[in-house]
Amino acid sequence: MGEKNESSSSFPIGKTAQERRFSYVPECYKVQPSLRAGSDSKLADVPLINLDGMSDDPTRRSIIIQEIANACRCYGFFQVINHGISQQTLDGALSAAADFFKLPNSAKAKFMSSDVHTPVRYGTSVRDGVDKVQFWRVFLKHYAHPLKDWIGLWPDNPHDYREKMGEYVVAVQELAGKIVGLVMESLGLGPSYLSSKLDDGMQVMAVNCYPPCPQPELALGLPPHSDYSCLTVVLQNLSGLQILDSRDKSWKAVPFIPGALQVNVGDQLEVLSNGRYKSVVHKVTVNSERTRISVAGLHSLGMDVKMEAAPEMVDEDHPNGYRDSSFKDFLNFIAKNDLGEGRISSTRSRFSDRDIYHIYIWMSAIRSAGNKEIIPGPICCLGPIESHPLARAQRERLMGCDYEVRVVCLCRFVSSFYSWPNSFGKFPCLMLSSSTCDLFVCLLRSCYSSMIVF
């Protein structure tokens, strides 16, 4: 089949371009230019936190708590060293993962599935062969906590996969609990605020392999997203992660530090903190030379347990900005949406101010007097609406007029699905009905080619 005729349906699990080691990137793997990894990407100056003494030195613990608070507030991301997991355990998990991905497809076939609800599954993109945009990775995802309930479903080939990955899973679950305790203390909630819920919660291991890509400037390993978890702890053998810097809205590469673990603030923690801490928006780039392996542990509440803003985080100055949601809600959302294309399902929710840089904005001002002249202004922005130059210009055009402003928000990243709006500056929020939303997306795409649609 020629390159020009290849669509996502040409690449089912087991026969994808990355598994077959194509010498070119097919059209359905090419992401929008605005999302591609630039060759001049700057390194992110993210916090590196030394956890030595976090459990037995009160003075050191208070310093660590403050460092974590600053990292969660400013970046939604940090790296940790002296975390207590031995290098042998880290290396064992990475080698077990690498050995699994080296197996022939026939050995991985029984785990192949596009059903996001399957507790152990092998796949490649987000929704293989279905989404219009595919991504240059293969993965094995499996539930992991409590270990005794799930390890029997894991691959038994390679022969030591369960042993090596199981050892890491137990260690990283304990570490995640300690870090969450520090985060809760930094919010003034006490170290055991979430302990019982996490003990009874989910630990999902996303074991990822990003093979060499012949044209890494055209593709991504994963699109921009945030994690639906409290915390995600990531082990990797190479650099490849980029995070969206909230200060200047630019993508920055996270430096690789041997032995360090990366910690992402997840959506559930953002909800719990009522927006004081932000989940980090990140994407995965690929390279043309080496295979990157990452083992991401997503630590969250139980499948059906709703996360909501802590009462202590809600007051007159900080009204509740989120509605509650569960891990199952997230999986259902994923199952219905093409994340690479930015497509959203008919089950739509509203959004909070922090999601402005996640979403399309359509503003239209309708003058209340005269002939009700409509002044439209489509915006696709990467920053708060109040600071966006197009938004300022639109407001200036309307100063002195008697008008209404309507704002329509269309989901662009996964994390936005659960948020409620409190305000968009001084602009009221109006959502499109589900019956007209898809039509509206088509209208935007056909009329405004310069808008970012992915």
C-alpha positions in Angstrom: 0.0 0.0 0.0 1.4 3.4 -1.0 2.2 6.0 1.6 -0.5 8.5 0.4 -3.3 5.9 0.8 -2.4 4.9 4.3 -4.9 5.8 7.0 -5.2 4.8 10.7 -7.2 1.8 9.7 -4.1 0.5 7.8 -2.3 0.1 11.1 -4.1 -2.2 13.5 -2.3 -3.5 16.6 0.6 -5.7 15.7 0.9 -4.1 12.2 1.7 -0.5 13.1 4.4 1.5 11.4 6.5 1.6 14.6 6.3 -2.1 15.1 7.2 -2.8 11.5 10.0 -0.3 11.7 9.0 1.8 8.7 11.6 3.9 7.0 9.2 6.8 6.8 6.4 8.4 8.8 2.9 7.7 7.3 0.5 10.6 7.0 -1.7 9.5 9.8 1.3 9.7 12.2 2.1 13.3 11.3 1.0 15.7 14.0 0.1 19.4 13.5 3.3 21.6 13.2 2.4 23.5 16.3 2.6 20.3 18.3 5.9 19.0 16.9 9.1 18.9 18.9 11.3 21.7 17.9 15.0 21.1 17.4 15.7 24.2 19.6 13.6 23.2 22.6 15.0 24.6 25.8 15.6 22.4 28.9 13.1 22.8 31.6 14.5 24.1 34.9 12.4 21.8 36.9 12.9 21.2 40.7 15.1 18.3 41.7 14.1 17.3 45.2 16.4 15.2 47.5 14.1 13.1 49.6 16.8 12.0 52.0 15.6 12.5 55.6 11.9 12.9 54.7 10.9 10.2 57.3 13.3 10.7 60.2 14.5 14.3 60.2 11.8 16.8 61.1 13.8 19.8 60.0 14.7 18.2 56.7 11.1 17.1 56.2 9.8 20.6 56.5 12.3 21.8 53.9 11.2 19.0 51.5 7.5 19.9 52.0 8.2 23.5 51.1 10.1 22.4 48.0 7.3 20.2 46.9 4.7 22.9 47.5 6.6 25.3 45.3 7.1 22.6 42.6 3.4 21.7 42.6 2.3 25.3 42.5 4.7 26.5 39.8 5.3 23.5 37.6 3.0 20.6 38.5 6.2 18.5 38.1 9.4 17.6 39.9 12.1 15.0 40.0 13.3 13.1 43.1 16.5 11.5 44.1 17.4 9.5 47.2 13.9 8.1 47.0 14.7 4.8 48.6 14.3 2.5 45.6 17.5 0.7 44.7 19.2 1.0 41.4 18.9 -2.8 41.0 15.1 -2.6 41.3 15.0 0.3 38.8 17.2 -1.5 36.3 15.2 -4.7 36.7 11.9 -3.0 35.8 13.4 -1.4 32.8 15.1 -4.6 31.5 11.9 -6.6 32.1 10.0 -4.0 30.1 12.5 -3.9 27.2 12.6 -7.7 27.1 8.8 -7.9 26.8 8.8 -5.5 23.8 11.4 -7.6 22.1 9.1 -10.6 22.0 7.5 -11.5 18.6 3.9 -10.3 18.1 2.7 -13.9 18.5 3.8 -13.8 22.1 2.0 -10.5 22.8 -1.1 -11.3 20.8 -3.3 -12.4 23.8 -2.8 -9.0 25.4 -3.7 -7.0 22.3 -6.8 -4.9 22.9 -8.2 -1.4 22.1 -10.6 -1.6 25.0 -9.4 1.0 27.6 -11.3 -0.8 30.4 -9.2 -4.0 30.0 -7.0 -4.4 33.1 -4.0 -5.9 31.1 -3.6 -4.8 27.5 -1.0 -4.4 24.8 -1.5 -1.6 22.3 0.3 1.0 20.3 -1.3 4.4 19.9 -4.2 5.8 21.9 -7.0 3.9 20.1 -5.2 1.8 17.6 -6.5 1.9 14.0 -9.4 4.1 15.1 -8.2 7.6 15.9 -7.2 9.7 12.9 -3.9 10.6 14.4 -1.6 7.7 15.6 1.4 7.9 17.8 4.8 6.4 17.7 4.8 4.0 20.7 3.9 0.6 21.9 2.7 -0.1 25.4 1.7 -2.6 28.0 -0.8 -1.4 30.7 -1.7 -3.4 33.7 -3.4 -2.8 37.0 -1.0 -3.4 39.9 -2.5 -2.7 43.3 -3.0 -4.8 45.3 -0.4 -6.8 43.6 -1.7 -10.2 44.6 -5.0 -9.4 42.8 -3.4 -8.6 39.4 0.0 -10.2 39.0 -1.4 -13.5 37.9 -2.9 -11.7 34.8 0.5 -10.1 33.8 2.7 -11.6 31.1 4.7 -14.6 32.2 7.0 -14.2 29.2 9.7 -13.0 29.7 10.0 -15.5 32.6 11.2 -12.9 35.1 8.7 -10.1 34.1 6.4 -10.6 37.0 9.3 -10.9 39.5 11.2 -7.8 38.4 8.2 -5.6 37.6 6.4 -6.7 40.8 9.4 -5.7 42.9 9.4 -2.2 41.4 5.6 -1.9 41.7 5.6 -2.6 45.4 8.5 -0.1 46.0 7.0 2.7 43.9 3.5 2.3 45.5 5.1 2.8 48.9 7.1 5.8 47.6 4.0 7.4 46.0 2.2 7.1 49.3 5.0 9.0 51.1 5.1 11.7 48.4 1.3 12.1 48.6 1.6 12.5 52.3 4.2 15.3 51.8 1.9 17.0 49.3 -1.1 16.8 51.7 1.1 18.4 54.4 2.1 21.2 52.0 -1.7 21.9 51.6 -2.2 22.0 55.3 -4.4 18.8 55.2 -2.1 16.5 57.2 0.0 13.6 55.9 -2.7 10.9 56.2 -5.5 12.9 54.5 -5.6 10.5 51.5 -3.8 7.5 53.0 -6.8 5.1 53.3 -8.2 6.1 49.9 -4.9 5.5 48.2 -4.4 2.2 50.0 -7.7 1.1 48.6 -7.1 2.9 45.3 -5.7 2.2 41.8 -2.1 1.7 40.7 -2.0 1.5 36.9 1.4 0.7 35.3 1.9 2.2 31.8 4.9 0.4 30.4 5.9 2.3 27.3 8.3 1.7 24.4 9.1 4.4 21.9 11.0 2.8 19.0 13.4 4.9 16.9 11.4 7.0 14.5 12.8 7.8 11.0 11.4 11.3 11.0 11.1 12.3 14.7 10.4 15.9 13.8 7.0 14.8 12.3 5.6 12.5 15.0 5.0 12.2 18.7 5.1 9.4 21.1 2.1 10.8 23.0 0.1 14.0 22.4 -0.2 16.8 24.9 -2.2 15.6 27.9 -2.3 15.6 31.7 -2.6 12.4 33.8 -5.8 11.4 35.4 -4.2 10.4 38.7 -3.2 11.9 42.0 0.4 11.4 41.2 2.3 9.7 38.4 5.8 8.5 39.1 7.9 7.8 36.0 11.0 5.7 35.5 12.8 6.0 32.2 16.1 5.1 30.4 16.3 8.2 28.1 15.0 11.7 27.9 11.9 12.4 25.7 9.4 14.1 28.0 8.4 17.7 27.4 6.3 19.8 29.7 4.3 23.0 29.0 5.8 25.8 31.0 2.9 27.7 32.4 5.0 30.9 32.7 5.7 31.5 29.0 3.5 28.8 27.5 6.4 27.1 25.7 7.4 23.5 25.5 10.5 22.6 27.4 12.4 19.3 27.5 12.8 17.6 30.9 16.5 16.6 31.5 17.3 13.0 32.0 19.0 12.3 35.4 20.1 8.7 35.9 18.5 7.2 39.0 16.0 10.0 39.4 12.2 9.5 39.2 9.9 12.0 37.6 6.7 13.0 39.5 3.7 14.5 37.7 0.9 16.2 39.5 -2.3 14.6 38.2 -5.8 15.8 37.6 -7.2 14.3 40.8 -4.7 16.3 42.9 -5.6 19.5 41.1 -9.3 18.8 41.9 -8.5 18.1 45.5 -6.5 21.3 45.9 -9.2 23.3 44.1 -6.7 24.5 41.6 -4.0 25.5 44.0 -1.8 22.8 42.4 -2.0 22.3 38.6 -1.7 19.0 36.8 1.2 19.3 34.3 0.5 19.2 30.6 3.1 17.1 28.9 3.9 15.3 25.6 6.4 12.6 24.6 8.8 13.2 21.8 10.7 10.5 19.8 14.2 10.2 18.4 15.8 8.4 15.4 18.5 6.5 17.2 17.6 4.8 20.4 14.5 3.0 21.9 13.1 4.9 24.9 11.5 2.8 27.7 9.4 4.4 30.4 7.5 2.8 33.3 4.8 5.2 34.5 2.9 4.4 37.7 -0.4 6.2 37.9 -1.6 6.4 41.5 -5.2 7.4 42.0 -8.4 6.7 44.0 -10.5 3.6 43.4 -12.2 3.0 40.1 -15.6 4.3 41.2 -14.5 6.7 43.9 -15.2 10.3 43.0 -12.4 12.9 43.7 -13.7 16.3 44.8 -12.2 19.5 46.1 -11.3 19.2 49.8 -13.7 21.3 51.9 -10.6 23.0 53.5 -9.6 24.2 50.0 -13.0 25.9 49.4 -13.9 29.3 50.8 -15.3 32.7 49.7 -12.1 33.6 47.9 -11.7 30.2 46.4 -15.1 28.8 45.3 -15.2 25.3 44.2 -13.9 25.2 40.6 -14.4 21.5 39.8 -17.1 18.8 39.8 -16.2 15.4 41.2 -15.2 12.6 38.9 -13.8 9.1 39.1 -11.2 7.0 37.2 -14.1 5.1 35.5 -15.4 8.5 34.3 -12.0 9.1 32.8 -11.8 5.8 31.0 -15.3 6.3 29.6 -14.2 9.7 28.3 -11.1 8.2 26.7 -13.2 5.5 25.0 -15.4 8.0 23.3 -12.8 10.6 22.1 -10.2 11.0 19.5 -7.5 12.8 21.5 -5.2 13.3 18.6 -7.9 15.1 16.6 -9.3 17.0 19.6 -12.7 15.4 19.0 -15.1 15.4 22.0 -18.1 13.2 22.7 -21.7 14.2 23.3 -21.1 14.0 27.1 -19.7 17.5 27.6 -18.9 19.3 30.7 -17.8 22.9 31.4 -14.4 24.2 32.3 -12.5 26.2 34.8 -10.3 29.2 34.2 -7.1 27.2 34.3 -8.3 25.1 31.3 -8.2 28.2 29.0 -4.9 27.1 27.6 -6.4 23.7 26.9 -9.3 24.7 24.8 -10.7 26.5 21.8 -12.3 29.8 22.6 -15.0 31.3 20.5 -16.1 34.8 21.6 -19.0 36.7 20.1 -20.3 40.0 21.4 -23.9 40.8 20.7 -24.9 44.4 21.1 -28.1 44.6 23.1 -29.4 47.7 21.3 -30.1 48.6 17.7 -29.9 45.8 15.1 -28.0 43.4 17.5 -24.9 43.5 15.4 -22.7 40.4 16.0 -19.0 41.0 16.5 -17.3 37.5 16.2 -13.8 36.7 17.3 -12.5 33.2 17.2 -9.5 32.5 19.4 -7.2 29.6 20.0 -5.0 30.7 22.9 -2.3 29.4 25.1 -2.9 31.5 28.2 -5.6 33.1 30.4 -8.2 34.9 28.3 -7.7 38.1 30.3 -4.0 38.3 29.1 -4.5 37.2 25.5 -3.9 40.0 23.1 -6.9 39.1 20.9 -9.1 39.0 23.9 -7.9 42.4 25.0 -8.4 43.8 21.6 -11.9 42.4 21.5 -12.8 44.0 24.8 -11.4 47.4 23.7 -13.6 47.3 20.6 -16.6 46.8 22.8 -15.8 49.4 25.5 -18.7 51.8 25.9 -21.2 49.5 24.2 -24.2 47.8 25.8 -23.4 44.2 25.0 -23.4 40.6 26.0 -20.4 38.3 25.6 -20.8 34.7 25.0 -17.9 32.2 25.3 -18.0 28.7 23.9 -15.4 26.3 25.1 -14.5 23.1 23.2 -12.3 20.5 24.9 -8.8 20.1 23.6 -7.0 18.0 26.2 -8.1 15.1 28.3 -7.9 16.9 31.7 -10.5 19.5 30.8 -13.5 17.1 31.0 -14.3 17.4 34.6 -13.9 21.2 35.4 -16.7 23.6 36.1 -16.5 27.3 35.2 -16.5 30.0 37.9 -15.8 32.8 35.5 -13.8 33.8 32.4 -12.7 37.2 33.6 -15.9 39.2 33.4 -17.3 37.1 30.6 -20.3 34.9 31.2 -20.0 31.3 29.9 -22.4 29.8 27.4 -22.0 26.2 26.3 -23.1 24.8 23.0 -25.7 22.0 23.1 -24.4 18.5 22.4 -26.5 18.4 19.2 -24.7 21.4 17.7 -21.2 21.1 19.1 -19.8 18.8 16.4 -21.3 21.1 13.7 -19.6 24.0 15.4 -16.2 22.2 15.3 -16.7 21.6 11.6 -17.5 25.3 11.1 -14.3 26.4 12.8 -12.2 24.0 10.8 -13.7 25.0 7.5 -13.6 28.8 8.1 -10.5 29.3 10.2 -7.6 27.2 8.8 -5.1 29.0 11.0 -6.7 27.7 14.1 -4.9 24.8 15.8 -6.9 21.6 15.2 -5.2 18.4 16.1 
